[in-house]
Amino acid sequence: MTTVGIIILLVAVIIFIKDHKTKSSLWLSGVFFLLGLGTLVVVFETYFRIYLIPKYKLTQNTVDLVYHIAAVYMSLDYFLTPYGILVYGLLHTNIFNKYKKKIIYFVLFLPPFLNFVLVPIKSNFMKTPLERMTYFKILSTWSVTYIFAGIIFLIYSYFKEKSYLMKKYKFKSLLILVPCFLYLALSTILFRALGIENSWEIYSIIMPIMFLGFLYFSFKYGIFGVRFKFTKYNFAFENIMDFVSDSILTLDKNLNVIEFNNEFRKSFLLEDKKYKNFKEIISSSKISKYKDRLINIINESKINNIKAVEILIKTNNGIKYFAVQANPVILYDEYHGTVLVFKDISVHKKNLRLIKENQMQLIEKERLLSLNQLIGGVAHNLKTPLMSSAGGIEIIKRDIERINQYTKDNSQNDINIRKTIDEVNKWSDRITENLIYISNVIDVVKGQVTPYDKDNEDYFTIKEIEKKIMILMDFQIRKSKCKFIKKINIERNIKIKGDINSLVQVLNNLISNAIESVSVKENGTVIFGIYKEINNVIFYIKNNGDKIPENVQKKIFKKMITTKGKNGTGLGLYISKLIVKVMFEGKIYFNTGDEETIFYVEIPLKDMEG
């Protein structure tokens, strides 16, 4: 029996050391501790009675004192063990909330407490057979019920469990605990209440079998929160978390820091030291501003399982994005802590952004192509009726001239006819002018849209684009009589990849707008410049015309808004933006003030070679 008591105590100690933070394991460890120590007390009493008393001829007072101390402990053992088994079973069911549990535990503690207080404490060795039977009858009125209830709760928890792995785990626990608890209820209490005294001796057979089963399941699968595993070179896996690429922070249920890996230390911590709790470690990190959000997802994860949130930090290499996942650790429906996993998603975010930009570029290309087809079709369809109308007006003019001549020859005094003919001639001239204006507008609009063709892309130099612009803009510059200045502060042999005609179209449009904005000024000046800035080539067109109105500034490039008032269509700037963005992956922007307005076209260096 001594071996049995030591075995039970050993099981209690192992469970406590391995899983003392789990409430159910703590209660089970307590039950085994009471059973083991109680067994050793019975062994001691027997040894004391048979060997120590005769050998040392102890006085009756000493004998009574030893027996009384043993009786006090055995009473506590008999009263607390059934209560511990019942609580252990209840912890697995999770049928009561946190506040109701406390009340229920208190109510359930009343029978063992009253039993301890009201029933006389006396060693079993000093009781008569009738006294022992009476004692165990009183004890069995509630203790057997408690033990059977604990067993029923454990079985209920097994059938209630939905997870296959947890069900398997609980089944192994039942194989060990149910026989042990049944034997405890029947042989140790109920049979003795019926006068059957020696049935408890089977204890010495059952407990070693239970211990062997405990060892087997602990090595093979894990049981009662205990898992033994002896592996060659196991020390290599002791710091396995430090080899995980994600940052990991492990917290207990009170948000005390259990562990964090090197990746978390490198990514977030400002000081390399020990931290006690979550608030301390987060407050001393680069993510202190997310403390409340992280606490929220930890609390939400207890109810809704895994929760996640995105955060970002600024580093020397730019902004880093992290997806933070709160993984609750729940065992037997009891929350034990949280594992926070910080996954670096910076590359993922960058790829998503690139995909979005590529999609936008495709959309812009399709829009530009559609606009080109639309304007080309409209121009073509309008040209025919315009030419036909112009021809018809010429015929009307010719016929009016004939009528006019005829009237002169035959009706010299018909003033009304002459007035009518003059009126028709005047409106005919006006209509002709309007048709010419419409035709010119169509030509300009059609010329502003260059069909995009990937095959047209090639490398061209700064010198080539400068030459083309000056050839095409020469007439308008001389006609405007404004002062035109070139400031080329870049090597002219630098090459840009793309469609040169498209870029010329954009720059010509901007120069044309600048010329028109200063056309009413005596000292109107337009400056066309090019320079290199870090990884970009910057084209700019500066003029000293009037400031662009505030209401127009907000809409430039976004809608077909013109800076020329009633003389413009707004297509030029809108299409220029599409060309720069889609064909050159660049930017177009402006600054305007009371004294000057500057438009910039920025082409990235990655699209160039020099």
ROFISE-101174 format. One line per 4 residues: their letters; for each residue x, y, z of C-alpha. Coordinates in Angstrom, 3 decimals, decimal comma. Example, Ala and Ser with C-alpha at 12.3 -4.5 7.8 and 13.67 -1.06 7.14 Angstrom:
2
AS = 12,300/-4,500/7,800; 13,670/-1,060/7,140
***
This chain:
610
MTTV = 0,000/0,000/0,000; 2,963/2,299/0,572; 3,856/1,915/-3,097; 0,249/2,680/-4,053
GIII = 0,257/5,883/-1,981; 3,551/7,016/-3,509; 2,250/6,249/-7,018; -0,866/8,353/-6,441
LLVA = 1,161/11,231/-5,020; 3,524/10,991/-7,981; 0,584/11,281/-10,388; -0,676/14,343/-8,462
VIIF = 2,745/16,021/-8,599; 3,208/15,270/-12,327; -0,207/16,721/-13,209; 0,454/19,798/-11,069
IKDH = 3,894/20,467/-12,583; 2,802/19,880/-16,162; -0,537/21,697/-16,183; -1,073/23,673/-12,964
KTKS = -2,452/26,679/-14,896; -5,515/24,702/-15,998; -8,234/24,821/-13,356; -9,566/21,317/-14,039
SLWL = -6,055/19,804/-13,889; -5,424/21,658/-10,621; -8,546/20,086/-9,063; -7,618/16,622/-10,355
SGVF = -4,130/17,030/-8,940; -5,725/17,949/-5,596; -7,961/14,857/-5,642; -5,004/12,558/-6,300
FLLG = -2,953/14,323/-3,637; -5,683/13,730/-1,018; -6,027/10,079/-2,082; -2,273/9,451/-2,074
LGTL = -1,647/11,125/1,253; -4,709/9,366/2,748; -3,326/6,009/1,629; 0,024/6,765/3,256
VVVF = -1,755/7,852/6,467; -3,600/4,494/6,601; -0,266/2,694/6,055; 1,322/4,773/8,804
ETYF = -1,540/4,051/11,232; -1,195/0,322/10,605; 2,580/0,437/11,024; 2,188/2,649/14,105
RIYL = -0,293/0,244/15,720; 1,587/-2,970/14,924; 5,247/-1,961/15,282; 5,808/1,432/16,905
IPKY = 3,494/1,156/19,928; 4,855/-2,239/21,159; 8,449/-1,437/20,288; 8,673/1,958/21,987
KLTQ = 5,935/1,321/24,585; 4,273/4,653/23,836; 1,948/6,192/26,394; -1,789/6,265/25,810
NTVD = -1,751/10,033/25,456; 0,827/9,827/22,667; -1,139/7,092/20,935; -4,376/9,098/21,218
LVYH = -2,683/12,218/19,832; -1,249/10,391/16,808; -4,564/8,698/16,113; -6,423/12,010/16,466
IAAV = -4,115/13,795/14,001; -4,530/10,920/11,541; -8,313/10,983/12,086; -8,493/14,727/11,360
YMSL = -6,671/14,278/8,080; -8,734/11,211/7,087; -11,927/13,164/7,804; -10,704/15,944/5,511
DYFL = -9,801/13,293/2,930; -13,228/11,620/3,079; -15,045/14,965/2,898; -12,952/16,867/0,341
TPYG = -12,189/14,076/-2,160; -15,841/13,517/-3,273; -16,301/17,288/-3,447; -13,142/17,614/-5,600
ILVY = -14,349/14,857/-7,962; -17,713/16,603/-8,404; -16,114/20,000/-9,110; -13,691/18,358/-11,552
GLLH = -16,653/16,864/-13,436; -18,542/20,181/-13,420; -15,540/22,025/-14,874; -15,739/19,829/-17,984
TNIF = -19,411/20,511/-18,678; -19,393/24,313/-18,773; -23,166/24,309/-18,126; -22,966/27,186/-15,651
NKYK = -21,616/30,680/-16,195; -18,749/32,138/-14,182; -20,908/33,768/-11,493; -23,309/30,831/-11,038
KKII = -20,337/28,476/-10,640; -19,159/30,276/-7,521; -22,610/30,012/-5,914; -22,948/26,327/-6,886
YFVL = -19,477/25,487/-5,582; -20,348/27,148/-2,277; -23,680/25,305/-1,961; -22,040/21,969/-2,834
FLPP = -19,370/22,573/-0,181; -21,983/22,775/2,618; -22,599/18,962/3,049; -18,886/18,059/3,423
FLNF = -18,320/21,054/5,702; -21,312/20,174/7,971; -20,236/16,534/7,944; -16,765/17,551/9,111
VLVP = -18,108/19,835/11,834; -20,989/17,708/13,147; -19,699/14,138/12,862; -17,282/13,186/15,697
IKSN = -13,680/12,779/14,532; -12,237/9,418/15,558; -9,660/7,065/14,077; -11,093/4,007/12,310
FMKT = -8,739/1,829/14,368; -10,369/3,110/17,549; -13,961/2,642/16,329; -16,082/-0,411/16,869
PLER = -17,410/-2,178/13,742; -20,843/-0,622/14,397; -19,340/2,863/14,763; -17,419/2,453/11,498
MTYF = -20,525/1,268/9,664; -22,580/4,166/11,061; -19,839/6,651/10,105; -19,694/5,449/6,492
KILS = -23,507/5,384/6,248; -23,578/9,085/7,162; -20,712/9,756/4,776; -22,340/7,830/1,924
TWSV = -25,545/9,899/2,075; -23,857/12,638/0,070; -20,304/11,549/-0,893; -21,328/8,612/-3,109
TYIF = -23,800/10,900/-4,859; -21,039/13,479/-5,403; -18,661/10,900/-6,892; -21,303/9,390/-9,207
AGII = -22,380/12,900/-10,267; -18,754/13,748/-11,112; -18,525/10,565/-13,237; -21,819/11,435/-15,006
FLIY = -20,602/14,954/-15,744; -17,392/13,560/-17,267; -19,384/11,148/-19,469; -21,764/13,980/-20,433
SYFK = -18,768/16,146/-21,425; -17,489/13,297/-23,616; -20,770/12,933/-25,535; -21,227/16,694/-25,775
EKSY = -17,763/17,193/-27,340; -17,895/17,771/-31,140; -14,195/17,778/-31,898; -12,952/14,289/-32,823
LMKK = -9,510/14,868/-31,292; -10,906/16,221/-28,017; -13,438/13,378/-27,901; -10,588/10,899/-28,255
YKFK = -8,650/12,710/-25,527; -11,625/12,651/-23,137; -12,282/8,983/-23,813; -8,782/8,081/-22,625
SLLI = -9,362/10,170/-19,488; -12,590/8,242/-18,824; -10,762/4,901/-19,161; -8,427/5,905/-16,334
LVPC = -10,718/7,923/-14,050; -14,096/6,129/-14,135; -12,813/2,776/-12,727; -10,789/4,642/-10,093
FLYL = -13,713/6,839/-9,007; -16,187/3,925/-9,083; -13,935/1,858/-6,888; -13,515/4,795/-4,525
ALST = -17,298/5,249/-4,208; -18,140/1,571/-3,831; -15,297/-0,128/-1,961; -14,006/2,724/0,162
ILFR = -17,392/4,185/1,213; -20,554/2,319/0,161; -19,431/-1,272/0,880; -18,015/-0,223/4,247
ALGI = -21,361/1,413/5,033; -22,863/-2,030/4,437; -20,324/-3,684/6,746; -17,997/-5,074/4,049
ENSW = -14,619/-4,042/5,395; -11,805/-5,587/3,340; -12,948/-4,615/-0,176; -10,744/-1,504/-0,092
EIYS = -7,676/-3,766/-0,230; -8,306/-4,227/-3,983; -7,047/-0,635/-4,073; -3,489/-1,995/-4,143
IIMP = -4,278/-3,716/-7,460; -6,379/-1,048/-9,178; -4,087/1,926/-8,525; -0,902/0,418/-10,077
IMFL = -2,974/-0,540/-13,135; -4,296/3,015/-13,268; -0,752/4,369/-12,974; 0,497/2,143/-15,815
GFLY = -2,426/3,310/-17,943; -1,609/6,900/-17,042; 2,035/6,425/-18,081; 1,065/4,684/-21,340
FSFK = -1,409/7,348/-22,435; 0,945/10,128/-21,300; 3,726/8,799/-23,509; 1,517/7,781/-26,424
YGIF = -1,076/10,546/-26,653; -1,106/12,855/-23,629; -3,645/12,803/-20,784; -4,764/15,116/-17,914
GVRF = -2,673/17,882/-19,509; 0,440/15,663/-19,336; 2,505/14,524/-22,298; 5,823/12,687/-21,912
KFTK = 8,064/12,489/-24,925; 11,724/11,511/-24,944; 13,254/12,323/-28,299; 16,855/12,153/-29,401
YNFA = 18,354/15,660/-29,648; 15,189/17,092/-28,128; 17,200/20,152/-26,993; 17,246/21,328/-30,616
FENI = 13,500/22,005/-30,386; 13,513/23,873/-27,091; 13,627/27,292/-28,804; 11,559/26,271/-31,815
MDFV = 9,547/29,544/-31,687; 12,698/31,497/-32,523; 12,808/29,739/-35,905; 9,259/30,807/-36,794
SDSI = 9,222/33,626/-39,376; 6,139/35,292/-37,853; 6,242/37,363/-34,664; 4,571/35,515/-31,771
LTLD = 3,477/36,729/-28,334; 1,948/34,242/-25,861; -0,226/35,486/-22,977; -2,049/33,742/-20,136
KNLN = -5,682/34,419/-19,256; -4,665/37,381/-17,069; -2,643/38,877/-19,960; 0,660/38,052/-18,310
VIEF = 3,494/37,483/-20,781; 4,419/33,807/-21,057; 6,752/33,950/-24,032; 7,668/35,859/-27,200
NNEF = 10,067/34,922/-29,996; 13,081/36,699/-31,491; 11,087/37,907/-34,492; 8,670/39,758/-32,192
RKSF = 11,631/41,227/-30,294; 13,314/42,468/-33,506; 10,150/43,783/-35,145; 8,419/45,581/-32,291
LLED = 10,326/45,911/-29,029; 12,311/49,037/-28,187; 14,188/47,430/-25,269; 15,489/43,892/-24,864
KKYK = 14,342/43,031/-21,337; 11,846/40,900/-19,443; 8,207/41,996/-19,477; 5,569/40,969/-16,951
NFKE = 2,279/41,690/-18,669; 0,689/42,660/-21,968; 0,237/46,359/-21,177; 3,883/46,730/-20,192
IISS = 5,271/45,005/-23,285; 2,956/46,830/-25,721; 3,503/50,229/-24,078; 7,268/49,723/-24,554
SKIS = 6,930/48,744/-28,225; 6,480/50,313/-31,644; 2,796/49,341/-31,624; 1,765/51,071/-28,401
KYKD = -0,958/53,038/-30,213; -2,709/49,749/-31,061; -2,925/48,578/-27,434; -6,702/49,045/-27,114
RLIN = -7,386/47,416/-30,484; -5,274/44,389/-29,564; -7,024/44,028/-26,210; -10,363/44,169/-28,049
IINE = -9,487/41,343/-30,438; -8,152/39,266/-27,529; -11,490/39,686/-25,717; -13,514/39,041/-28,876
SKIN = -11,523/35,904/-29,673; -12,707/34,322/-26,393; -16,255/34,366/-27,783; -15,827/34,185/-31,565
NIKA = -12,625/32,124/-31,691; -9,871/33,511/-33,940; -9,986/37,275/-34,576; -7,664/39,419/-36,711
VEIL = -6,776/43,067/-37,297; -4,289/44,949/-39,491; -1,638/47,309/-38,107; 1,344/49,183/-39,559
IKTN = 4,663/50,502/-38,291; 7,194/52,925/-39,775; 10,720/51,609/-40,282; 13,889/52,931/-41,916
NGIK = 12,926/50,949/-45,023; 9,414/52,360/-45,193; 6,038/51,257/-43,830; 5,499/47,645/-42,774
YFAV = 2,050/46,070/-42,574; 1,114/43,251/-40,183; -1,973/41,067/-39,857; -2,425/40,352/-36,148
QANP = -4,308/37,143/-35,319; -5,572/36,424/-31,795; -5,761/32,654/-31,214; -7,537/31,749/-27,938
VILY = -6,284/28,699/-26,038; -9,432/26,910/-24,857; -9,385/23,503/-23,193; -12,432/21,800/-21,746
DEYH = -14,432/24,931/-22,569; -12,123/26,930/-20,301; -10,103/29,906/-21,546; -6,410/29,648/-20,637
GTVL = -4,748/32,391/-22,662; -4,075/33,806/-26,113; -1,405/33,413/-28,757; -0,946/36,609/-30,816
VFKD = 0,572/35,987/-34,252; 1,918/39,039/-36,135; 2,248/38,114/-39,814; 4,206/40,492/-42,049
ISVH = 1,946/41,203/-45,037; 3,942/44,118/-46,497; 4,795/42,212/-49,686; 1,199/41,031/-49,978
KKNL = -0,086/44,601/-49,623; 2,445/45,813/-52,189; 1,366/43,107/-54,638; -2,283/44,009/-54,121
RLIK = -1,457/47,653/-54,773; 0,438/46,750/-57,948; -2,455/44,576/-59,122; -4,850/47,444/-58,484
ENQM = -2,604/49,899/-60,328; -2,291/47,508/-63,263; -6,040/47,101/-63,327; -6,460/50,874/-63,290
QLIE = -3,966/51,207/-66,130; -5,898/48,640/-68,150; -9,096/50,541/-67,461; -7,423/53,827/-68,445
KERL = -6,105/52,250/-71,666; -9,530/50,918/-72,545; -11,050/54,314/-71,765; -8,487/56,051/-73,959
LSLN = -9,066/53,625/-76,810; -12,837/54,005/-76,473; -12,490/57,785/-76,429; -10,266/57,659/-79,502
QLIG = -12,759/55,491/-81,376; -15,667/57,673/-80,272; -14,047/60,962/-81,286; -12,692/59,475/-84,526
GVAH = -16,142/58,138/-85,396; -17,874/61,403/-84,485; -15,357/63,423/-86,503; -15,763/61,154/-89,516
NLKT = -19,577/61,167/-89,316; -19,786/64,939/-88,880; -17,325/65,780/-91,665; -19,600/64,381/-94,385
PLMS = -22,738/66,419/-93,507; -20,548/69,458/-92,851; -19,003/69,239/-96,331; -22,407/68,607/-97,804
SAGG = -23,834/71,634/-95,946; -20,917/73,790/-97,090; -21,530/72,713/-100,694; -25,249/73,447/-100,351
IEII = -24,501/76,945/-99,024; -22,241/77,612/-102,051; -25,116/76,597/-104,344; -27,512/78,860/-102,428
KRDI = -25,018/81,728/-102,758; -24,725/81,106/-106,492; -28,529/80,992/-106,929; -28,967/84,115/-104,768
ERIN = -26,437/85,885/-106,986; -28,441/84,909/-110,054; -31,667/86,109/-108,438; -29,919/89,314/-107,426
QYTK = -28,742/89,889/-110,990; -32,172/89,108/-112,364; -33,772/91,546/-109,918; -31,366/94,299/-110,901
DNSQ = -32,215/93,815/-114,534; -36,012/93,635/-114,157; -37,050/95,214/-110,847; -34,837/98,180/-110,172
NDIN = -37,305/99,781/-107,760; -38,068/96,637/-105,645; -36,247/97,591/-102,436; -37,816/94,776/-100,356
IRKT = -36,416/92,088/-102,668; -32,927/93,590/-102,404; -33,156/93,676/-98,572; -34,223/90,018/-98,499
IDEV = -31,324/89,000/-100,750; -28,841/90,917/-98,577; -30,232/89,227/-95,451; -29,874/85,763/-96,991
NKWS = -26,279/86,569/-98,039; -25,423/87,790/-94,567; -26,782/84,642/-92,804; -25,194/82,457/-95,456
DRIT = -21,800/83,968/-94,593; -22,433/83,481/-90,879; -23,438/79,834/-91,353; -20,312/79,274/-93,453
ENLI = -18,146/80,747/-90,691; -19,828/78,522/-88,108; -19,356/75,440/-90,251; -15,679/76,300/-90,689
YISN = -15,370/76,733/-86,914; -17,046/73,374/-86,254; -14,783/71,713/-88,815; -11,703/73,218/-87,151
VIDV = -12,867/72,054/-83,730; -13,336/68,520/-85,044; -9,852/68,574/-86,585; -8,333/69,751/-83,309
VKGQ = -10,204/67,184/-81,208; -9,342/64,381/-83,617; -5,695/65,399/-83,558; -5,637/65,346/-79,762
VTPY = -6,331/61,606/-79,631; -3,394/59,491/-80,760; -4,304/55,795/-81,142; -2,354/53,760/-78,555
DKDN = -0,298/50,959/-80,046; 2,233/48,968/-78,035; 4,234/48,421/-81,229; 4,791/52,173/-81,512
EDYF = 6,764/52,221/-78,248; 10,475/52,778/-78,716; 13,357/54,697/-77,156; 13,630/58,384/-78,086
TIKE = 15,996/61,096/-76,863; 15,367/64,439/-75,219; 16,863/66,056/-78,343; 14,303/64,325/-80,616
IEKK = 11,299/65,367/-78,560; 12,587/68,969/-78,310; 13,006/69,120/-82,104; 9,502/67,792/-82,830
IMIL = 7,885/70,225/-80,383; 9,658/73,241/-81,919; 8,690/72,231/-85,465; 5,022/71,733/-84,590
MDFQ = 4,686/74,782/-82,319; 6,759/77,237/-84,366; 3,823/78,777/-86,220; 1,661/79,262/-83,120
IRKS = 4,607/80,771/-81,188; 5,377/83,299/-83,939; 1,702/84,075/-84,442; 1,144/84,795/-80,728
KCKF = 4,164/87,154/-80,532; 4,759/86,046/-76,944; 8,253/85,569/-75,554; 9,108/81,845/-75,735
IKKI = 12,115/80,616/-73,713; 13,700/77,137/-73,587; 15,549/75,887/-70,473; 16,940/72,424/-71,143
NIER = 18,976/71,441/-68,072; 19,479/67,774/-68,880; 21,681/65,711/-71,158; 19,998/65,625/-74,552
NIKI = 21,093/62,036/-75,270; 19,053/60,522/-72,389; 16,502/58,127/-73,832; 12,890/57,607/-72,801
KGDI = 10,868/54,524/-73,683; 7,409/55,070/-75,111; 5,470/56,579/-77,990; 7,162/59,905/-78,832
NSLV = 4,083/61,214/-80,687; 1,922/60,751/-77,586; 4,330/62,703/-75,364; 4,690/65,430/-78,023
QVLN = 0,909/65,669/-78,136; 0,766/66,211/-74,350; 3,531/68,841/-74,288; 2,145/70,651/-77,360
NLIS = -1,235/70,837/-75,703; 0,285/72,350/-72,538; 2,391/74,841/-74,548; -0,641/75,802/-76,619
NAIE = -2,662/76,411/-73,443; 0,172/78,528/-72,000; 0,431/80,616/-75,167; -3,294/81,303/-75,181
SVSV = -3,262/82,254/-71,470; -0,665/85,014/-72,119; -1,969/86,111/-75,521; -3,775/89,120/-74,028
KENG = -0,652/90,352/-72,195; 1,908/92,694/-73,696; 4,834/91,010/-71,971; 3,464/87,442/-72,156
TVIF = 6,171/84,838/-71,511; 6,117/81,050/-71,908; 9,017/78,912/-70,660; 9,486/75,307/-71,788
GIYK = 11,981/73,448/-69,585; 13,360/69,962/-68,924; 15,486/68,765/-65,994; 16,325/65,579/-64,117
EINN = 15,272/65,069/-60,490; 16,405/61,924/-58,647; 14,638/59,105/-60,543; 12,527/61,227/-62,869
VIFY = 12,714/63,473/-65,909; 10,575/66,582/-65,390; 9,081/68,549/-68,303; 7,530/71,867/-67,324
IKNN = 5,679/74,683/-69,085; 5,572/77,999/-67,222; 3,554/81,115/-68,153; 2,883/84,469/-66,528
GDKI = -0,830/84,466/-67,368; -3,763/84,807/-65,005; -4,262/82,423/-62,084; -6,502/79,421/-62,782
PENV = -9,785/79,911/-60,859; -10,238/77,840/-57,687; -13,371/76,070/-58,952; -11,517/75,006/-62,121
QKKI = -8,378/73,823/-60,259; -10,289/71,126/-58,372; -11,652/69,606/-61,575; -8,609/69,754/-63,876
FKKM = -7,633/66,266/-65,145; -10,662/64,699/-63,454; -13,327/65,891/-65,862; -13,277/67,516/-69,288
ITTK = -12,727/70,961/-67,784; -10,979/73,696/-69,759; -8,744/76,553/-68,585; -9,642/78,560/-71,705
GKNG = -13,194/79,445/-70,834; -15,663/79,258/-73,738; -12,842/78,795/-76,269; -11,841/75,308/-75,005
TGLG = -13,344/71,823/-74,915; -11,371/70,457/-71,936; -10,452/67,297/-73,814; -6,779/68,222/-74,116
LYIS = -5,887/68,137/-70,397; -8,099/65,145/-69,688; -6,519/63,056/-72,448; -3,038/64,329/-71,563
KLIV = -3,439/62,877/-68,085; -4,518/59,516/-69,526; -1,543/59,430/-71,901; 1,018/60,280/-69,194
KVMF = -0,431/57,810/-66,703; -1,173/54,894/-69,022; 1,608/55,078/-71,598; 4,440/56,390/-69,416
EGKI = 3,325/55,469/-65,855; 4,038/59,087/-64,974; 2,284/62,028/-63,370; 0,978/65,381/-64,549
YFNT = 0,282/68,179/-62,084; 0,381/71,985/-61,774; 0,982/74,975/-59,516; -0,827/78,243/-60,109
GDEE = -0,579/81,668/-58,523; -1,214/85,345/-59,206; 2,057/85,762/-61,116; 2,615/82,441/-62,863
TIFY = 1,219/78,995/-63,612; 3,406/75,889/-64,120; 2,367/72,520/-65,502; 4,677/69,553/-64,837
VEIP = 4,956/66,220/-66,638; 6,962/63,691/-64,608; 8,296/60,554/-66,327; 9,863/57,844/-64,061
LKDM = 13,517/56,992/-64,620; 12,705/53,261/-64,757; 11,238/53,843/-68,212; 14,448/55,428/-69,479
EG = 17,949/54,497/-70,417; 20,914/56,818/-70,753
***
